[in-house]
Every structure is written in structure tokens, then in C-alpha cells.
Amino acid sequence: MELVNWLLGNGADFTDPEGRAFEYACARNNYDLVKKIMDSGFRVNASNFKKFDESRNRFSGLVSGSIDANI
């Protein structure tokens, strides 16, 4: 819940069907935060998933889809 509260406090909206919480993390190229979101029990469904480029240590591409809370 600490992660959820932090995200909500930073403008994330888990009720948004566009998956703003996940996009929030991706837009900031914050791989650790994205991983924490997924590890905390969130299931990410995205048609155009933002790809993490390990060689450049950043995300690239566009995000669309949704995030489902399972906590």
C-alpha cells in the first residue's frame, strides 16, 4: 500500500482506464518504479507496451492500455 499511496500522492489515478499509474512511471523512465508496481500485484495489460531498452537503461515507444489492481 505504501507504493500505491506514493503514486496517488504524485498524481497517479488507478481508476483511470488508460492506466495512468503505469504511464506515470514509464514517462519518467523509472524502471525500478515500474517493476515495483508489477511486483506489488498489479497486472499490466497494454496493446502498445512501453519497451524497456536495457542497453540504454530507459523506456522507449508509446504506452496504451490499462492497469488492474490485484491488492
Secondary structure, DSSP 8 states (H G I E B T S, - for coil): -HHHHHHHHTT--TT-TT-HHHHHHHHTT-HHHHHHHHHTTEEEEEEE--EEETTTTEEES--EEEEEE--
